[in-house]
Amino acid sequence: MKMAMGSKTKTRVWVVEKGNVRSRQDQVATEEPLEIRLVSPPQTVAVTMRTPGADFELAAGFLYSEGVVRDRDDIQQISYCVDPDVDGEQRYNIVNVKLRPGLSVNLQPLERHFFTTSACGVCGKASLEALHLRGCPIISAGLTVSPDIIYSLPEQLHTAQRVFSSTGGLHAAALFDTQGTLLSVREDVGRHNALDKLIGAAFLSNQLPLTNPIVLVSGRSSFEIVQKCLTASVPIVCAVSAPSSLAVALAREFGITLVGFLRGKRFNIYTGKERIDFEEK
């Protein structure tokens, strides 16, 4: 079977430096649309711009974080499109998801995802109420980590970003245990896609809910980032940049520790300060 296109694409660039111009080959992060389709009932539930790779994890993570599926057995099969009416490589931009027979799904909340970009997001206090109605639980307190563990996360993420190191153009989401050990990492042009891939990998291997680990995302933490972490029961969400106001409201509402501006030996705690143990040695 021919594989989907890679995560990197070659291109020619002209480098301008101190008034001199030179040409060289470069690599940029690949960006292509991915259409997520349900086989039964037949329906497109989302189209997102993503970096090819881990597409099945992305689809599974998206459907889980949106509440379409709850258990691993809810998904019977994930496959690329084999429709002869779809041209060549475009078949690898369409993922078909077959749900178990008899599964009742509510697709109305997915309408906002019919076309999303790497900068997409949702807003509004109604979104917080919707998460309560879905039955998302308040995340219980208990585990704590030291500031030194939080400090150590960005460098581990940077070292693990294989595609970023050659393109400089990808976001990443990483999963750590409470000792700060890197468990897994996924990359994508979109922060939300990288997180869907990360959660999807855990979902497909029956590792949800993630009751202990820490998630670190590159860039900022939006409402959607925190919402996806909530559905996976992640207690500590860290980002290298700022959170949005609704991300802070969501984290406070559901008991999530939200850390932002995590750079070097500095970070801000926006909610859930009790999980950071400043006395631990």
NUGU-87262 format. One record per atom (N, C-alpha, C): x, y, z; residue in three letters; atom name. Coordinates in steps of 0.1 Angstrom, whole numbers, plus 2048, in hexadecimal, padded with zeros to 3 digits. Example, Ala and Ser with C-alpha at 12.3 -4.5 7.8 and 13.67 -1.06 7.14 Angstrom:
<rs>
884/7C7/84E/Ala/N
87B/7D3/84E/Ala/CA
884/7DF/84E/Ala/C
880/7EA/847/Ser/N
889/7F5/847/Ser/CA
881/800/84F/Ser/C
</rs>
This chain:
<rs>
808/7F4/800/Met/N
800/800/800/Met/CA
809/80C/800/Met/C
805/816/7F8/Lys/N
80C/822/7F8/Lys/CA
80A/82A/804/Lys/C
814/82F/80B/Met/N
812/836/817/Met/CA
80E/845/815/Met/C
808/84B/81F/Ala/N
804/859/81E/Ala/CA
811/861/81D/Ala/C
80F/86D/818/Met/N
81B/876/816/Met/CA
821/879/823/Met/C
82E/87C/823/Gly/N
836/87E/82F/Gly/CA
833/88A/836/Gly/C
83A/88C/842/Ser/N
838/898/84A/Ser/CA
840/8A3/846/Ser/C
84A/8A1/83D/Lys/N
852/8AC/838/Lys/CA
852/8AD/829/Lys/C
853/8B9/824/Thr/N
852/8BB/815/Thr/CA
85E/8C4/811/Thr/C
866/8C0/807/Lys/N
871/8C8/802/Lys/CA
86D/8D4/7FB/Lys/C
874/8DF/7FC/Thr/N
872/8EB/7F5/Thr/CA
87F/8F2/7F3/Thr/C
87F/8FC/7EA/Arg/N
88B/904/7E8/Arg/CA
888/911/7EE/Arg/C
892/916/7F5/Val/N
891/923/7FC/Val/CA
89D/92C/7F8/Val/C
89C/939/7F9/Trp/N
8A6/942/7F7/Trp/CA
8A9/949/804/Trp/C
8B5/947/809/Val/N
8B9/94C/816/Val/CA
8C0/959/814/Val/C
8BA/963/81B/Val/N
8C0/971/81B/Val/CA
8C7/974/828/Val/C
8D4/976/827/Glu/N
8DC/979/833/Glu/CA
8E6/983/831/Glu/C
8E5/98E/838/Lys/N
8EF/999/837/Lys/CA
8F1/99E/829/Lys/C
8E5/99F/822/Gly/N
8E6/9A4/814/Gly/CA
8E9/99A/809/Gly/C
8ED/98E/80D/Asn/N
8F0/983/804/Asn/CA
8E4/97A/802/Asn/C
8E2/974/7F6/Val/N
8D7/96B/7F3/Val/CA
8DD/95E/7EE/Val/C
8D9/953/7F4/Arg/N
8DD/946/7EF/Arg/CA
8D1/93C/7EF/Arg/C
8D1/933/7E6/Ser/N
8C6/929/7E5/Ser/CA
8CA/91C/7EB/Ser/C
8C1/915/7F1/Arg/N
8C3/908/7F6/Arg/CA
8B6/900/7F8/Arg/C
8B7/8F3/7F9/Gln/N
8AC/8EB/7FC/Gln/CA
8A8/8EB/80A/Gln/C
89B/8EB/80D/Asp/N
897/8EC/81B/Asp/CA
88B/8E2/81C/Asp/C
887/8E0/829/Gln/N
87B/8D7/82B/Gln/CA
871/8DF/834/Gln/C
865/8DE/830/Val/N
85A/8E4/838/Val/CA
850/8D9/83C/Val/C
849/8DC/847/Ala/N
83F/8D3/84C/Ala/CA
834/8D1/842/Ala/C
830/8C5/83E/Thr/N
825/8C2/835/Thr/CA
818/8C6/83C/Thr/C
810/8CD/834/Glu/N
802/8D0/839/Glu/CA
7F8/8CC/82E/Glu/C
7EF/8C3/832/Glu/N
7E5/8BD/829/Glu/CA
7D8/8BC/831/Glu/C
7CC/8BD/82A/Pro/N
7C0/8BB/831/Pro/CA
7BE/8AC/834/Pro/C
7B7/8A9/83F/Leu/N
7B3/89C/843/Leu/CA
7A4/89C/845/Leu/C
79D/894/83E/Glu/N
78F/893/840/Glu/CA
78C/887/848/Glu/C
785/888/853/Ile/N
781/87D/85C/Ile/CA
772/87A/859/Ile/C
770/86D/854/Arg/N
763/869/850/Arg/CA
75E/85D/859/Arg/C
752/85D/85D/Leu/N
74C/851/863/Leu/CA
746/849/858/Leu/C
748/83C/859/Val/N
742/833/84F/Val/CA
734/831/851/Val/C
72F/82F/85D/Ser/N
721/82D/860/Ser/CA
71E/834/86E/Ser/C
716/83E/86D/Pro/N
70F/844/862/Pro/CA
71A/84B/859/Pro/C
718/84B/84C/Pro/N
722/851/843/Pro/CA
721/860/844/Pro/C
72C/866/849/Gln/N
72C/874/84B/Gln/CA
73B/879/84D/Gln/C
73E/885/847/Thr/N
74A/88B/84A/Thr/CA
749/893/857/Thr/C
751/890/861/Val/N
750/897/86E/Val/CA
75A/8A2/870/Val/C
765/8A2/868/Ala/N
76F/8AD/86A/Ala/CA
778/8AD/85E/Ala/C
77D/8B9/85B/Val/N
788/8BB/851/Val/CA
792/8C4/858/Val/C
79E/8BF/85A/Thr/N
7A8/8C7/861/Thr/CA
7B5/8C7/859/Thr/C
7BC/8D2/85A/Met/N
7C9/8D3/853/Met/CA
7D3/8CD/85D/Met/C
7DA/8C3/858/Arg/N
7E4/8BC/861/Arg/CA
7F0/8B8/859/Arg/C
7FA/8B3/861/Thr/N
806/8AD/85C/Thr/CA
804/89E/85A/Thr/C
805/899/84F/Pro/N
803/88A/84D/Pro/CA
80C/882/857/Pro/C
806/877/85C/Gly/N
80D/86F/865/Gly/CA
804/86D/871/Gly/C
803/861/876/Ala/N
7FA/85E/882/Ala/CA
7EC/862/87F/Ala/C
7E7/861/873/Asp/N
7DA/865/86F/Asp/CA
7CF/85E/877/Asp/C
7D1/851/879/Phe/N
7C7/849/880/Phe/CA
7C6/84D/88E/Phe/C
7D2/850/894/Glu/N
7D2/855/8A2/Glu/CA
7CB/862/8A3/Glu/C
7CD/86B/899/Leu/N
7C7/878/899/Leu/CA
7B7/876/899/Leu/C
7B3/86E/890/Ala/N
7A4/86B/88E/Ala/CA
79E/866/89B/Ala/C
7A5/85C/8A1/Ala/N
7A0/856/8AE/Ala/CA
7A0/860/8B9/Ala/C
7AB/868/8BA/Gly/N
7AC/872/8C5/Gly/CA
7A1/87D/8C3/Gly/C
79F/881/8B7/Phe/N
795/88B/8B4/Phe/CA
787/886/8B8/Phe/C
784/87A/8B4/Leu/N
776/874/8B7/Leu/CA
775/872/8C6/Leu/C
780/86E/8CD/Tyr/N
77F/86C/8DB/Tyr/CA
77D/879/8E3/Tyr/C
785/883/8DF/Ser/N
785/890/8E6/Ser/CA
778/897/8E4/Ser/C
771/894/8D9/Glu/N
764/89A/8D6/Glu/CA
758/892/8DB/Glu/C
75B/887/8E2/Gly/N
750/87F/8E8/Gly/CA
749/876/8DF/Gly/C
74E/874/8D2/Val/N
747/86B/8C9/Val/CA
749/85D/8CD/Val/C
755/85A/8D1/Val/N
758/84C/8D7/Val/CA
75D/84E/8E5/Val/C
75B/844/8ED/Arg/N
75F/844/8FB/Arg/CA
769/838/8FE/Arg/C
767/82D/8F7/Asp/N
76F/821/8FA/Asp/CA
776/81C/8ED/Asp/C
781/815/8EF/Arg/N
788/810/8E3/Arg/CA
780/807/8DA/Arg/C
776/800/8E0/Asp/N
76E/7F7/8D8/Asp/CA
764/7FF/8D0/Asp/C
762/80C/8D2/Asp/N
759/814/8CA/Asp/CA
75D/815/8BC/Asp/C
76A/814/8BA/Ile/N
770/814/8AC/Ile/CA
774/806/8A7/Ile/C
76D/802/89D/Gln/N
770/7F5/897/Gln/CA
77C/7F5/88D/Gln/C
77D/800/886/Gln/N
787/800/87B/Gln/CA
78A/80F/877/Gln/C
797/812/875/Ile/N
79B/81F/86F/Ile/CA
7A3/81C/862/Ile/C
7A0/822/857/Ser/N
7A7/81F/84B/Ser/CA
7A7/82C/842/Ser/C
7B1/82C/839/Tyr/N
7B1/836/82F/Tyr/CA
7A6/833/825/Tyr/C
7A2/83E/81E/Cys/N
797/83C/814/Cys/CA
79C/834/808/Cys/C
794/82B/803/Val/N
797/822/7F7/Val/CA
78D/825/7EC/Val/C
786/830/7ED/Asp/N
77C/833/7E3/Asp/CA
782/836/7D6/Asp/C
77F/82E/7CB/Pro/N
786/830/7BE/Pro/CA
783/83E/7B8/Pro/C
778/845/7BD/Asp/N
775/852/7B8/Asp/CA
77E/85D/7BD/Asp/C
786/85A/7C8/Val/N
78F/863/7CE/Val/CA
79C/862/7C7/Val/C
7A2/86C/7C3/Asp/N
7AF/86C/7BC/Asp/CA
7BB/868/7C5/Asp/C
7C3/85F/7C0/Gly/N
7D0/85B/7C6/Gly/CA
7D3/85F/7D4/Gly/C
7DD/868/7D5/Glu/N
7E2/86B/7E3/Glu/CA
7D7/871/7EC/Glu/C
7CC/877/7E6/Gln/N
7C2/87D/7EE/Gln/CA
7BB/872/7F7/Gln/C
7BC/866/7F3/Arg/N
7B6/85B/7FB/Arg/CA
7BC/85B/809/Arg/C
7C9/85F/809/Tyr/N
7D0/85F/816/Tyr/CA
7CE/86C/81E/Tyr/C
7C5/874/819/Asn/N
7C0/880/820/Asn/CA
7B2/87E/825/Asn/C
7AD/871/824/Ile/N
7A0/86E/829/Ile/CA
7A1/862/832/Ile/C
79C/862/83E/Val/N
79C/857/847/Val/CA
78E/853/84A/Val/C
78B/846/848/Asn/N
77E/840/84B/Asn/CA
77E/839/858/Asn/C
774/83D/861/Val/N
773/837/86E/Val/CA
766/82F/86F/Val/C
767/822/872/Lys/N
75C/819/873/Lys/CA
759/817/882/Lys/C
74D/81C/886/Leu/N
74A/81A/894/Leu/CA
742/80D/896/Leu/C
742/809/8A3/Arg/N
73B/7FC/8A6/Arg/CA
72C/7FD/8A3/Arg/C
726/7F3/89E/Pro/N
718/7F3/89B/Pro/CA
710/7F6/8A8/Pro/C
706/7FF/8A6/Gly/N
6FD/802/8B1/Gly/CA
702/80E/8B9/Gly/C
70E/813/8B7/Leu/N
713/81E/8BF/Leu/CA
70B/82B/8BB/Leu/C
705/831/8C5/Ser/N
6FD/83D/8C3/Ser/CA
706/849/8C5/Ser/C
707/852/8BB/Val/N
711/85D/8BC/Val/CA
709/86A/8B9/Val/C
70D/874/8C0/Asn/N
708/882/8BE/Asn/CA
712/88A/8B6/Asn/C
70F/88D/8A9/Leu/N
719/894/8A1/Leu/CA
717/8A3/8A1/Leu/C
70D/8A8/8A7/Gln/N
70A/8B6/8A6/Gln/CA
716/8BF/8AB/Gln/C
71C/8BB/8B6/Pro/N
727/8C3/8BB/Pro/CA
733/8C4/8B2/Pro/C
734/8BB/8A8/Leu/N
73F/8BB/89F/Leu/CA
73E/8C5/893/Leu/C
732/8CC/892/Glu/N
730/8D4/887/Glu/CA
73B/8DF/886/Glu/C
740/8E4/891/Arg/N
74A/8EE/891/Arg/CA
757/8EA/88B/Arg/C
759/8DC/88A/His/N
765/8D7/885/His/CA
765/8D4/876/His/C
75B/8D8/86F/Phe/N
75A/8D3/861/Phe/CA
766/8D9/859/Phe/C
76B/8E4/85D/Phe/N
778/8E9/857/Phe/CA
77F/8F0/862/Phe/C
78B/8EA/866/Thr/N
793/8F1/870/Thr/CA
7A1/8F3/86B/Thr/C
7A8/8FC/871/Thr/N
7B6/8FF/86D/Thr/CA
7BE/8FD/879/Thr/C
7CC/8FF/877/Ser/N
7D5/8FD/883/Ser/CA
7D3/907/88D/Ser/C
7CB/912/88A/Ala/N
7C9/91C/894/Ala/CA
7BA/91C/89A/Ala/C
7B3/911/897/Cys/N
7A5/910/89B/Cys/CA
7A3/910/8AA/Cys/C
797/913/8AE/Gly/N
794/912/8BC/Gly/CA
785/914/8BE/Gly/C
780/913/8CA/Val/N
772/915/8CD/Val/CA
772/91E/8D9/Val/C
767/925/8DB/Cys/N
766/92E/8E7/Cys/CA
758/92F/8EC/Cys/C
756/936/8F7/Gly/N
748/937/8FC/Gly/CA
746/92F/909/Gly/C
73F/935/912/Lys/N
73D/92E/91F/Lys/CA
734/922/91D/Lys/C
72C/922/912/Ala/N
723/917/90F/Ala/CA
72C/90A/90D/Ala/C
738/90C/909/Ser/N
741/900/907/Ser/CA
744/8FA/914/Ser/C
746/902/91F/Leu/N
748/8FC/92C/Leu/CA
73C/8F4/930/Leu/C
730/8F9/92E/Glu/N
724/8F2/932/Glu/CA
723/8E5/92A/Glu/C
727/8E5/91D/Ala/N
726/8D9/915/Ala/CA
72E/8CE/91A/Ala/C
73A/8D2/920/Leu/N
743/8C8/925/Leu/CA
73D/8C1/932/Leu/C
736/8CA/93A/His/N
72F/8C4/946/His/CA
724/8BA/941/His/C
71D/8BE/937/Leu/N
712/8B6/932/Leu/CA
717/8A9/92C/Leu/C
723/8A9/927/Arg/N
729/89D/922/Arg/CA
72E/893/92D/Arg/C
72E/899/939/Gly/N
732/890/944/Gly/CA
741/891/947/Gly/C
748/89B/942/Cys/N
757/89C/945/Cys/CA
758/89E/954/Cys/C
760/896/95B/Pro/N
761/897/969/Pro/CA
76B/8A2/96D/Pro/C
769/8A7/979/Ile/N
774/8B0/980/Ile/CA
780/8A7/982/Ile/C
78C/8AB/97E/Ile/N
798/8A3/980/Ile/CA
79C/8A4/98F/Ile/C
79D/899/995/Ser/N
7A0/899/9A4/Ser/CA
7AF/89D/9A6/Ser/C
7B1/8A3/9B2/Ala/N
7BE/8A6/9B6/Ala/CA
7C5/89A/9BB/Ala/C
7D2/89C/9BF/Gly/N
7D9/890/9C5/Gly/CA
7E7/890/9C1/Gly/C
7EA/88E/9B4/Leu/N
7F8/88E/9B0/Leu/CA
7FE/89C/9B0/Leu/C
80B/89C/9B3/Thr/N
813/8A9/9B2/Thr/CA
820/8A6/9AB/Thr/C
825/8B1/9A5/Val/N
832/8B0/99F/Val/CA
83A/8BC/9A4/Val/C
847/8BB/9A3/Ser/N
850/8C6/9A7/Ser/CA
852/8D0/99B/Ser/C
856/8DC/99E/Pro/N
859/8E6/994/Pro/CA
864/8E1/98B/Pro/C
86E/8D9/990/Asp/N
879/8D5/988/Asp/CA
874/8CB/97D/Asp/C
86A/8C3/980/Ile/N
865/8BA/976/Ile/CA
85E/8C3/96B/Ile/C
856/8CD/96E/Ile/N
850/8D6/964/Ile/CA
85B/8DD/95C/Ile/C
865/8E2/963/Tyr/N
870/8E8/95B/Tyr/CA
876/8DF/950/Tyr/C
877/8D2/953/Ser/N
87E/8C9/94A/Ser/CA
876/8C5/93D/Ser/C
86A/8C8/93D/Leu/N
861/8C3/932/Leu/CA
864/8C9/924/Leu/C
866/8D7/923/Pro/N
868/8DC/915/Pro/CA
874/8D7/90E/Pro/C
87F/8D5/915/Glu/N
88B/8D0/90F/Glu/CA
889/8C2/90A/Glu/C
882/8BA/912/Gln/N
880/8AC/90D/Gln/CA
877/8AC/901/Gln/C
86D/8B5/901/Leu/N
864/8B6/8F5/Leu/CA
86C/8BB/8E9/Leu/C
874/8C5/8EA/His/N
87C/8CA/8DF/His/CA
885/8BF/8DA/His/C
88C/8B7/8E2/Thr/N
895/8AD/8DE/Thr/CA
88D/8A2/8D6/Thr/C
881/89F/8DA/Ala/N
879/895/8D4/Ala/CA
872/899/8C7/Ala/C
872/8A6/8C4/Gln/N
86B/8AB/8B8/Gln/CA
873/8A8/8AB/Gln/C
872/89C/8A6/Arg/N
87A/898/89B/Arg/CA
877/8A0/88E/Arg/C
86B/8A3/88B/Val/N
867/8AA/87F/Val/CA
86A/8B9/880/Val/C
867/8BE/88C/Phe/N
869/8CC/88F/Phe/CA
878/8D0/88D/Phe/C
881/8C7/891/Ser/N
88F/8C9/890/Ser/CA
894/8CC/881/Ser/C
88C/8C6/878/Ser/N
890/8C8/86A/Ser/CA
888/8D2/862/Ser/C
87C/8D6/868/Thr/N
874/8DF/861/Thr/CA
871/8EC/869/Thr/C
872/8EB/876/Gly/N
86F/8F7/87E/Gly/CA
861/8FC/87E/Gly/C
857/8F3/878/Gly/N
84A/8F8/876/Gly/CA
83F/8EF/87C/Gly/C
841/8E8/887/Leu/N
837/8DF/88C/Leu/CA
835/8E2/89B/Leu/C
828/8E0/89F/His/N
825/8E0/8AD/His/CA
827/8D1/8B2/His/C
826/8D0/8BF/Ala/N
827/8C2/8C5/Ala/CA
81F/8C2/8D2/Ala/C
81C/8B5/8D5/Ala/N
815/8B2/8E2/Ala/CA
81C/8A6/8E8/Ala/C
820/8A7/8F5/Ala/N
827/89C/8FB/Ala/CA
821/898/908/Ala/C
823/88B/90B/Leu/N
81D/885/917/Leu/CA
829/881/920/Leu/C
828/885/92D/Phe/N
832/882/937/Phe/CA
82B/87C/943/Phe/C
833/873/94A/Asp/N
82E/86E/957/Asp/CA
832/878/962/Asp/C
82E/875/96E/Thr/N
830/87F/979/Thr/CA
83E/880/97D/Thr/C
847/878/978/Gln/N
856/879/97A/Gln/CA
85C/881/96F/Gln/C
854/886/966/Gly/N
85A/88E/95B/Gly/CA
860/885/94F/Gly/C
85D/878/94F/Thr/N
861/870/944/Thr/CA
859/871/938/Thr/C
85E/873/92D/Leu/N
857/875/920/Leu/CA
851/867/91C/Leu/C
844/867/91A/Leu/N
83D/85A/917/Leu/CA
83A/859/908/Leu/C
836/864/902/Ser/N
833/865/8F3/Ser/CA
832/873/8EF/Ser/C
834/875/8E2/Val/N
833/882/8DC/Val/CA
82E/881/8CE/Val/C
826/88B/8CA/Arg/N
820/88C/8BC/Arg/CA
822/89A/8B7/Arg/C
824/89B/8A9/Glu/N
826/8A8/8A3/Glu/CA
81C/8AA/898/Glu/C
819/8B7/896/Asp/N
80F/8BB/88C/Asp/CA
810/8CA/88A/Asp/C
80B/8CF/87E/Val/N
80A/8DD/87C/Val/CA
800/8E4/885/Val/C
7F7/8DC/88B/Gly/N
7ED/8E1/894/Gly/CA
7EF/8DC/8A2/Gly/C
7EF/8E4/8AC/Arg/N
7F0/8E0/8BA/Arg/CA
7E5/8D6/8BD/Arg/C
7D9/8D9/8B9/His/N
7CE/8D0/8BC/His/CA
7CF/8C2/8B5/His/C
7D5/8C2/8A9/Asn/N
7D7/8B5/8A2/Asn/CA
7E2/8AD/8A9/Asn/C
7EC/8B4/8AD/Ala/N
7F7/8AD/8B4/Ala/CA
7F2/8A6/8C1/Ala/C
7E9/8AD/8C8/Leu/N
7E3/8A8/8D4/Leu/CA
7D9/89D/8D1/Leu/C
7D1/89E/8C7/Asp/N
7C8/893/8C3/Asp/CA
7D0/887/8BF/Asp/C
7DC/888/8B9/Lys/N
7E4/87C/8B6/Lys/CA
7E9/876/8C3/Lys/C
7ED/87E/8CC/Leu/N
7F2/879/8D9/Leu/CA
7E7/872/8E0/Leu/C
7DB/878/8E1/Ile/N
7D0/871/8E8/Ile/CA
7CB/865/8E1/Ile/C
7CB/867/8D3/Gly/N
7C7/85B/8CB/Gly/CA
7CF/84F/8CD/Gly/C
7DD/851/8CE/Ala/N
7E6/846/8D0/Ala/CA
7E3/83F/8DD/Ala/C
7E0/847/8E8/Ala/N
7DC/841/8F5/Ala/CA
7CF/83A/8F4/Ala/C
7C5/840/8ED/Phe/N
7B8/83A/8EB/Phe/CA
7B9/82C/8E4/Phe/C
7C0/82C/8D9/Leu/N
7C1/81F/8D1/Leu/CA
7C9/814/8D8/Leu/C
7D1/818/8E2/Ser/N
7D8/80E/8EA/Ser/CA
7D2/80C/8F8/Ser/C
7C6/810/8FA/Asn/N
7BE/80E/906/Asn/CA
7C6/814/912/Asn/C
7CB/820/911/Gln/N
7D3/827/91C/Gln/CA
7CB/833/921/Gln/C
7BF/834/91E/Leu/N
7B7/83F/923/Leu/CA
7AE/83A/92F/Leu/C
7AB/842/939/Pro/N
7AF/850/93A/Pro/CA
7BD/852/93F/Pro/C
7C3/85E/93C/Leu/N
7D1/861/940/Leu/CA
7D0/867/94E/Leu/C
7CF/85F/958/Thr/N
7CC/865/965/Thr/CA
7D9/86B/96C/Thr/C
7E5/867/968/Asn/N
7F1/86C/96E/Asn/CA
7F9/876/966/Asn/C
7FA/874/959/Pro/N
804/87C/952/Pro/CA
802/88B/950/Pro/C
80C/891/94B/Ile/N
80D/89F/948/Ile/CA
80D/8A0/939/Ile/C
806/8AA/934/Val/N
807/8AD/925/Val/CA
80D/8BB/923/Val/C
817/8BB/91A/Leu/N
81D/8C8/916/Leu/CA
81A/8CA/907/Leu/C
816/8D6/904/Val/N
814/8DA/8F6/Val/CA
81C/8E6/8F3/Val/C
821/8E6/8E6/Ser/N
829/8F1/8E2/Ser/CA
81E/8FC/8DF/Ser/C
823/909/8DE/Gly/N
81A/914/8DC/Gly/CA
811/917/8E8/Gly/C
805/91C/8E5/Arg/N
7FC/920/8EF/Arg/CA
7F2/915/8F3/Arg/C
7EB/917/8FE/Ser/N
7E1/90D/902/Ser/CA
7D3/914/900/Ser/C
7CB/90F/8F7/Ser/N
7BE/914/8F4/Ser/CA
7B4/90D/8FB/Ser/C
7A7/911/8FA/Phe/N
79C/909/900/Phe/CA
79C/8FB/8FB/Phe/C
79E/8FA/8EE/Glu/N
79D/8EC/8E8/Glu/CA
7A8/8E3/8ED/Glu/C
7B4/8E9/8EF/Ile/N
7BF/8E0/8F4/Ile/CA
7BC/8DB/902/Ile/C
7B7/8E4/90B/Val/N
7B3/8E0/918/Val/CA
7A7/8D6/918/Val/C
79E/8D9/90F/Gln/N
792/8D0/90E/Gln/CA
796/8C2/90B/Gln/C
79F/8C0/901/Lys/N
7A4/8B3/8FD/Lys/CA
7AB/8AC/909/Lys/C
7B3/8B4/910/Cys/N
7BA/8AE/91C/Cys/CA
7B0/8AA/926/Cys/C
7A5/8B2/928/Leu/N
79B/8AE/932/Leu/CA
794/8A1/92E/Leu/C
791/89F/922/Thr/N
78A/893/91E/Thr/CA
793/887/920/Thr/C
7A0/889/920/Ala/N
7A9/87E/923/Ala/CA
7AE/87D/932/Ala/C
7A8/886/93A/Ser/N
7AA/886/948/Ser/CA
7B9/88A/94C/Ser/C
7BF/893/944/Val/N
7CC/897/947/Val/CA
7CC/8A2/952/Val/C
7D3/8A0/95D/Pro/N
7D2/8AA/968/Pro/CA
7DB/8B6/967/Pro/C
7E6/8B5/95F/Ile/N
7EF/8C0/95E/Ile/CA
7F2/8C3/94F/Ile/C
7EE/8CF/94B/Val/N
7F0/8D3/93D/Val/CA
7FA/8DF/93D/Val/C
805/8DD/935/Cys/N
80F/8E7/934/Cys/CA
811/8EC/926/Cys/C
814/8F9/924/Ala/N
817/8FE/917/Ala/CA
822/908/918/Ala/C
829/909/90D/Val/N
835/912/90C/Val/CA
831/921/90A/Val/C
824/923/907/Ser/N
820/931/905/Ser/CA
813/933/90E/Ser/C
80C/93D/90A/Ala/N
801/942/913/Ala/CA
7F4/93A/911/Ala/C
7EB/939/91B/Pro/N
7DE/933/91A/Pro/CA
7D4/93E/916/Pro/C
7C9/93A/910/Ser/N
7BE/943/90E/Ser/CA
7B6/944/91A/Ser/C
7AD/94F/91B/Ser/N
7A5/951/927/Ser/CA
79B/945/929/Ser/C
796/93F/91E/Leu/N
78C/934/91F/Leu/CA
794/927/923/Leu/C
7A0/926/91F/Ala/N
7A8/91A/923/Ala/CA
7AA/91B/932/Ala/C
7AC/927/938/Val/N
7AE/928/946/Val/CA
7A1/925/94D/Val/C
796/92A/948/Ala/N
789/928/94E/Ala/CA
785/919/94E/Ala/C
788/912/943/Leu/N
786/904/942/Leu/CA
78E/8FC/94C/Leu/C
79B/8FF/94D/Ala/N
7A4/8F8/956/Ala/CA
79F/8FA/965/Ala/C
79B/907/968/Arg/N
796/909/976/Arg/CA
78A/902/978/Arg/C
781/901/96F/Glu/N
774/8FB/970/Glu/CA
775/8EC/973/Glu/C
77F/8E5/96D/Phe/N
780/8D7/96D/Phe/CA
78C/8D2/975/Phe/C
793/8DB/97C/Gly/N
79D/8D6/985/Gly/CA
7AA/8D2/97F/Gly/C
7AD/8D9/973/Ile/N
7BA/8D6/96C/Ile/CA
7C4/8E0/970/Ile/C
7D1/8DC/972/Thr/N
7DC/8E5/974/Thr/CA
7E1/8EA/967/Thr/C
7E0/8F7/965/Leu/N
7E4/8FD/958/Leu/CA
7F0/905/959/Leu/C
7FB/901/952/Val/N
808/908/953/Val/CA
80A/90E/945/Val/C
80F/91B/945/Gly/N
812/922/939/Gly/CA
820/928/939/Gly/C
825/92D/92E/Phe/N
832/934/92D/Phe/CA
83D/92C/933/Phe/C
83C/91F/930/Leu/N
846/915/936/Leu/CA
853/916/92D/Leu/C
85D/91E/932/Arg/N
869/920/92B/Arg/CA
875/921/935/Arg/C
87F/918/933/Gly/N
88A/919/93C/Gly/CA
886/915/94A/Gly/C
88A/91E/953/Lys/N
887/91C/961/Lys/CA
87C/925/966/Lys/C
871/926/95D/Arg/N
866/92F/960/Arg/CA
859/92A/95A/Arg/C
84F/92B/962/Phe/N
841/929/95D/Phe/CA
837/930/965/Phe/C
82B/931/95F/Asn/N
820/937/966/Asn/CA
815/92C/969/Asn/C
80F/92C/975/Ile/N
805/923/978/Ile/CA
7F8/92B/978/Ile/C
7EE/927/970/Tyr/N
7E2/92E/96E/Tyr/CA
7D7/928/977/Tyr/C
7D7/91B/978/Thr/N
7CD/914/981/Thr/CA
7D4/907/987/Thr/C
7CE/903/992/Gly/N
7D3/8F6/997/Gly/CA
7E1/8F6/99D/Gly/C
7E4/901/9A4/Lys/N
7F2/903/9AA/Lys/CA
7F5/8F8/9B4/Lys/C
7EB/8F1/9BA/Glu/N
7ED/8E7/9C4/Glu/CA
7F4/8DB/9BF/Glu/C
7F5/8D9/9B2/Arg/N
7FC/8CD/9AC/Arg/CA
80B/8D0/9AA/Arg/C
80F/8DC/9AC/Ile/N
81D/8DF/9AB/Ile/CA
823/8E0/9B9/Ile/C
82C/8D6/9BD/Asp/N
831/8D5/9CA/Asp/CA
83E/8DD/9CB/Asp/C
83D/8E8/9D1/Phe/N
849/8F1/9D2/Phe/CA
852/8ED/9DE/Phe/C
84E/8E3/9E6/Glu/N
856/8DF/9F1/Glu/CA
85D/8D1/9EE/Glu/C
859/8CB/9E3/Glu/N
85F/8BE/9DF/Glu/CA
86D/8C0/9DB/Glu/C
876/8B7/9E0/Lys/N
884/8B8/9DD/Lys/CA
889/8AD/9D4/Lys/C
</rs>
